[in-house]
Amino acid sequence: MGQAALSATSLRRRDLLALSLLPALAACGREARPLADRIARRVAELSGGWVGADVRSGHRLREAPPGWSSAPQEVRRAQVLVLGAGIAGLACARRLKTQGVDVAVLDLETRAGGNSRPHDMGGLLCPLGAHYLPVPGDEAPDVQALLEELGLARHEAGRWTYDERHLCHSPQERLWLGRQDQWVEGLLPPPDSPQVQAEYQRFASLVEQARRAVGFAMPSTHHRWTAAHDALDRQTFAAWLDSQGLTSAPLRWYLDYCCRDDYGAPAREVSAWAGLHYFGSRHGFMSLEERESVLTWPQGNGWLSDRLAAPLADCLHTGHTALRVREGRHAVEVLSWDAAAERPQRWQADQVVLALPLFIAGRIVEQPSAALSEMAPRLRYAPWLVANLRLDEEPLERLGTPLAWDNVVYGSDNLGYVNAAHQSLDPRRGPCVLTAYRALPQAQRSSLLTPEWRPWAAQILADLAPLHPDLPERLQAMDLMRYGHAMSIPVPGLRGAAALTALRERGQGRLHHAHADLAGYSVFEEAFTQGEAVARRLLGRTR
């Protein structure tokens, strides 16, 4: 193809990108077209693309996977085989290995960590998913013990203290108010009337009442599930808010944002238990001065997942997709696909830990338990898009609060962006990475399958460019991570399901479940605690 043809192709792509951006930039008024042109030109020249596992690896299960007849005669063995190297799988395997158990771990990704994987853009670390861990309370002793072991926390004179280098520096959060054309500190919109302020105070009071009367904790298994929990779990959070007369736009936007941030879905989809749990299990509905402490790192929770995976280096097999699990009288057989060798592999273990999303476990277990058969089709998963933008230096700022760790736009359906370099103490300006997050509607899951990444990059840049006048020119590369099933949405009736409790509290013979799905939603504390609990159960059997 000649140079003229290449130029014409580039122009056509640029024009298409510009046209696709105009609706997103309509709010920018007369600057919309010039900004759309700048974005289209930049994206057409941009380096980057999709990162993470090849989509085909995850879809191998639904595309006529190899059967047992194709497996080699050679069998690889382990005392315990853990399927999945997310936080639950890593926690379980790590505990078993430190106690001398012969353990092996399989994961379809090329790097362990699940939703907590780290990323590197030209030497700059950044997250591919979860990016913080709230300082745990006494309801999470396993997490507290881990942080102490990793040198992040000390227990002295009856209280926990944390290494300030890892606690989020200030400013922690800021909110862009488009009508005022400025950033303000915190994420709760400033009340614009006495009525809104009264609703804030009323919601805070209701959260405190629920904490005392119902009980919330992280992990949620700390409290026995009661009829009061069940009553909240049977209705949506939006319906509960309506019943309490909490209808002001600022409050409802903020609560929707919180639900989408932790659960991947708005208040009209998650249960009232989940909506209240968000606040009741952590910090309540707090004022700016009472903001909770969180631990964070440039690579997000990848800092933690790398340390969980380090002791497993010789028994962690990445690029291995579990295809079939068959439980026998004396052992469990597992058929997997080795992506590097492009061939199936046969494993045998005394015990198998299914550290997998339940919808995957339901597909690969040949004789699933009644509880697994019931729960696997009931779960709903949120698709996510995470984009890391490498800039040659920090972008120009608008008025108000300076660049914070977490930066969110009031009124937006997107989740804003995190400054991966926020914890750095280096005062010099230089290259940095901004990590943008989107929780997508379930109906948009298939749209993530496109091989062409530039339209998504254009949308991300269109979202952020109005916040920073020079962002298109500062942008050097963009890497995008897509999660078709990023996290379980705690829809009404899920958390209190008896079948989910059964999967969480007991195994099926030689098969054991350990995954955040068992809590109905996905956070580090739930996943880690599940992994530790299954490890303790297995250690009782193997000794």
N, C-alpha and C positions, 0 to 999 in steps of 0.2 A: 504494500500500500504506500503510495507516495505521500510526501509531506503535506500537499494541499488537501488530500483526502483525510489525513490525520487531523489537520486543523479544522476541517469541516465537521468531523465526528466530535471533536472536542467542543466546538461551538454548539452543536445540536444538543449534546449532553448538558452544557452549561445553560442553554435556554430552557431545557426541560426542568432543570433544577430550579432556575429562577421562577418559573411559573408555579412549581409546586410549593415554593416558599411564600408566595404572595399572601395566601390566606393567613398564614401564621404571623406575618408581619403587618397585617392590616392595622393593628393598633399603633403602629409607628408613624402613621400619618404620611406626610409628604416625603419622609425619608425612606418609606417602605421599598420603593423600587430601587434606589441606589444601594440600600443595604442588601436587598435580594440579589442584585447583580454582584456585589462584593462577595457574598456567601457562595453563590454559584461558581464564581471564578475560583475561589479558594478551594472548594470541595472538589472541583474537577481536577485540580492539580495535587490534591492531598495524598500523602502516603498513609498507609494503615490498612484496616480491614477487620474481618472477623477473627477473633482469637478464641482459644479454648478447644474443646473436643470437636472433632468432625461430627456434623449432624448425623451422618450415616452410622456412626458408632452407637448413638442412642436409639436409632430407629431399626437397628438390626433385629430387635426382638419382634417387630411387627412385619417383617419382610421375609417370611419363610426362613427362619434361622436353621442352621445345621442341626440334625438330630443325632441321637446316640450312635447310630450306625456309622456316622462319619468321624467319630472320635478315635484317636489312636489307642492302641492297646496299652501303651505306657501310661501309668497312673502316677500323678504327683500326690503326695500325702502330707497331711498336717493333723495335729491333734485337734486344733480348732481353726476353722476357715471362716474369715470375716469377709463378707461381700459388701463392699462399699467403704471408701476411705474419706467420708465426710467426718464431721466432728464426732458423731456417735461411734462410728466404726474405728476411728483413730483412738478414741478414749478407751474403748473396750480392748482393742488389740494391745495397746500400750500397757494397760494394767495387767493383762494376761502374760505378756512377755516379761515384764519385770518380776513376775512370780514364777518364772521358769517354764511356762507352758509353751509348747511348740505351736506357734501360730503363723498363719499366712493370711495376707490381705490382698484382695483383688479389687481393682477399680477401673472403670472404662476410661477415665480421664488420664491425661499424660502427667498430671501432678495431683497429689493428694490435697484435700481440704474442702471439697464440696463447694458450698456457697461461701466459704471463707478462704478461697484461694488468693494468693498474692499475684501481682503482675509487675513487670519491669519494662519501662519505656526508655531505652537508651541510657540505662543506669539510674533512672528515677523510679523508685518503688511506688506502687499505687495498688488499690484494691480492685478485685474483680467482683466483689460481692459485699458481704457484711464488713462494716468498717469500725465498729466500736463494741465495747462490752461495758455495761453499767457496773459500777462497783457492787459486788454481790452482798446480800444480807446474810444473816445467820441461817436463813431457810435454805441456803445453797452451800452446805459445808464441803461438798466435793469440789465446787468451783473455787471456794476460798483456799482449800488445800492445794489445788493446782497453782493458783497465783502465788502462794507462799513458796511452793517448790521452784517456781520459775524466777523467784527473786523480785517479784512485783509487790509483795505485801509482807508485812510483819505483824505478828500478834503480840502486843506488849501491854501490860497492865490492864488486861481485859478488853482491849479495843484493837481494831485493825487500823494500820497506817499503810499508805501506798506510796510507792516511788513516784515523786512528782514529775519526773521526766516522762512518765507514761500516762499521767493524767492529762486530759485535754486542756490545752492552754487557752487563755482568753485572747480575743473574744471567741466564745464557743459557738454561738448561733446568731444569725441575723435574718431579717425578713425584708424583702423588697416591697415597698408600698408604691405601686405605679402611679396612683393619683397624686401622691405627694412627691413623687420623683426622688425618693431617698430610701436608704437602708436604715432600719431601726434594730436595736439589739433584742434578741429573743425571737421565738417563733410564734408566740401567741399574739394575734393582732391587737394593737392598742384599742381599747373600747372607744367607740365613737359616740356613745350616748350613755346616760345613766341606766337605761334599760339593758344595754349589753353588759355593762359592768355588773348589774344585778344578776344576770344570767350566769356570768362567770362565777360569782360568789355562790350562787345556788348550786351549780354543778360541782364546785369544789366541796360543798357541804354534803351533797349526795354521794360523792366518792368516799368521803370519810365515813359516812353512815354505812355504806356497803362494806368498807374494810372491816368495821367493827362487827356488823351483823352477819355478813356472809363469809368473809375471809378470802384474801388473795395472797399469793406468794409466787416467787420465781425460784425454783421450778414449781409448777402448779400442783404437782403431786404432793407437796408438803402438807396441804390441807385435804382432809377427807371430803369427798364430793357429797354434797347434801341436797335436799329438796330446794333450798334457796338458790344454790348454784344452778340447779336444773331449771328453775323457773326463768332465770335470766338467759340460760342457754337455748330456750325454746323460742325466743323472739329475736328479731333483729335489733341492733343497736339504734338504728334510726327510729324504729317504732317505739322503743323505750324512751328515747329523747323526746319524741312527739308526745308521749303520754305524760311526760314531766313538764310540758310546756316550754322546752328549751329549743327555740326555733330561730334565734338570731343568726344572721348570715355569718358574722365573724366566728362565732363559736362553732357553728356547724361546719364551716370550711376547715377550721383547725382540727376538729375531731375527725373529719374525713381524711385530712392529711395524715394524722397519727395512725389511723387504721390502714391506709394505703402503705405507709412507711413500714409498719411491722407485719401486716397481714396480706398486703398486696391487693386489697379490695376496699371499697368505701363502706361507710357505716350502714348503708342499706343492704349490704351483703353479709356482713359479719354479725355474729351473735352479740346480744347485749352483755353476756358474760365476757366475751373477748374485749369489747369496748371498755368496760369498767376494769377488766384485768390489766389493760395497758397502763392505767394510772394507779390502780390499787395495789399492784404487785411491786411497784417501784417507788414512786415519789409523790403520789397523790397528784392533784391538779395544782401545780405549784406556781408561785410568783417568780418573777425574774431573779430575785435575791436568793431563792431557795433551790436554784437549779441543781439537778443531781450531778454527781461526779461520774465521769466515764473514762475508761481507759481506751486509748487509741494509738495507732501507729501509721506511718506513711503507707504501708501495705495493708492497712486495715487488720482484720482478724487473721489474715495470712501470717502475721507474726506469731499468733498462737498455733495455727494449724501446722506451720513448719516445725515448731518445737514439739508438738505432739507426734509428728511423723518421724522426727530424727532418730529415735531409738528403734524404729521399724525398718531402717534402710535395707537390711538384708532379707526381709520377709514381705516387703511391699511390692506388689506387681501391678504397675500401672499399665494402661492400654489393654486391659483384660475385661471383656464384657461377659458377665454371668448370663448364660442362656437357659439353662435348665437345672433344677434341683430335685433330686430324687432321694427320699428318705427310705433307708432299708432297716432291717432288724438290727444289724451290727454296725452300720456306718451310713454316712450320707455321701452320695455321689453328686458332683457338680460338673456340668459341661460349660466351658467358657470359650471365648474367642480371643486369641492372641493377635492383636492388630499388627504388631511388628512382624510376626512370622506369617501372618495371613493364613492361620489354620486353627482348628479347634483344639482344645486341650481338656483332658480328663483329670479331675481331682477327687480325692476321697478324704473324709475327715470324720472324727468321732462326733463332733458337734459343729453346727454351722450357725453363724450369726448373720441374720438378714438385716444389715445396716443400710437398708434401701428404702426409698419411698414405697408406700404400701401398694400403689398401683403397679409398680414394677415387681414387687414380691408376689403379688397375685398372679402375674403372668408366668413367672418362671418356676414357681413351686408346683410340682406335678400333682400332688394331692394336698391342696391347701386346707387348713382348718376351717371350721364353720365360721369362726370369727374373722379370719382373713378374707374368706369369700364374701362375707357381708360388708366389710369395711372398704375393701379395695375399690369397688365402683362408687362408693359414697363420697370419697374425697374429691374436692375441687382444688385445682392448682392455679396459681397466678403466674403468668408469663412476665418476665422482666427483661429489660435492656439496660446494660451498664456500659457507659462510654467513657474512656479515658482520653482526655485531650492534652497533648503535650504542647506547651507554649514556650517560646524562646525567652520570655520573662513574664512576670506578673502583669496582668492587664490593667489598663486604666480603671480608676474607681469613680463611681457616682458619689453623690452627697451622702453623708450619714456615717453609720458604723463602718469601720474598715473591714477588709477581707477577713472573714471568720472561717472556722473549721467547717461548719454547716451553713449553707446559703440557700434560702428558699424564697420563692416568689409567691406573694399572697394572691389568692384567686386562681392559681395555676393547678392543673391536674397532674403536673409532673412533680417530682420530689426534690428538685433543685440539684445542687452539686456540693461536693466536699473538696476542700483544698488539701491534697495529699501531703503538701509540704508544711502544713500548719505547725507540726511539732518541731520543725527545725529552728535552731537558735542562731543560725547563720544570718547576719544582718544584710549580707550582700544580695543584690538583685541578680536573678539568673533564671535558667529554665525551671519550669514547674509543671505540675500535672493537676488538672481539675477533673474530678470524677463525677459524671452526671448519671442520675438514676431515674428510671421510668418503670412504674408498675403498670402493665398494660391490661386492658380488659381481656377476658378469656377468649372473646371472639376474634381477637387480633393475634392469637398464637400462631396461626399458619402464616401470617405475614412476616414472621421472623425467619421463615425458611428460605427467603429469597437469597440467591448467591450474591446479588448486588448490594453492597453495603453503603454506597455513597448516598442514596436517598435518605437512609436513616441518619447518616452523618450530617446531611443538610438540615434535617429536622432538629437534631440536637443543637447545631450551631445557630439555627434560627431562634431557638428557645433562649440561648444564652447571650447572643450578640447584643440585644437591646440593653443588657445590663452592663456591658463593657464596650465602650466606643471603638476600641482598637482590636477586639478579639479576633475577627477574621484574619487580620494581618499578623497577629501574634501566633496563631495556630500553625504548628509544624506537622503534626501527625495525629491520627485518631484511631484507637483500637476499640472495637466493640465486642462485648460479650453478650450472647443471647441465652436466656434460660427459658425453655418452653414450659417447664414445670418447676418454677423456682421455689415455691413454698406452698404448703397446704393452707387454704383459706378456712378459718374457723367459722364455718357457716352454722346457722342454728341447728341444734340437735347433734352436732358432731362430737364436741368434747365430752358430753355426758353419756355417749353411747356405751352400752354394756359390753359390746364386742370390742370396742377400742380399749376399754379397761382390761379385758381378758388378754389381749395381745400385749399389753404393757406389763402385766403382772405375772404372766406365766408363759413358758414356752410350749411348743408342740413337740413332745418327745425330744428329738435331737435338734430341732429348729428353734431359734430364739430371735425375737425382733428387738432391734435397737435403732431408733430413728426419731427425729423431732416430730414426724407425723403422728407419733403416739400421744403427743400432747395436743394435737389438732392445729398447731401453728409452728413456725420455725424460728427459734432463737438459739444462741449458743448454750445458754444455761440448761435448756430442756434436753438438747441433743447430748451434751456432755454427761449430764446426770443419767440419762438412759443408758449410755455406753458403760458407765461405771457400774450401774446396777446389774446389767447383764454379766459383766465380768465377775462380779462378786458371786452371782448365782452359779456361774460355770466353775469358779474356783472351788466352790463347795462340792461340785461333782467330780472334779479331776483329782482332788487330794485323797 
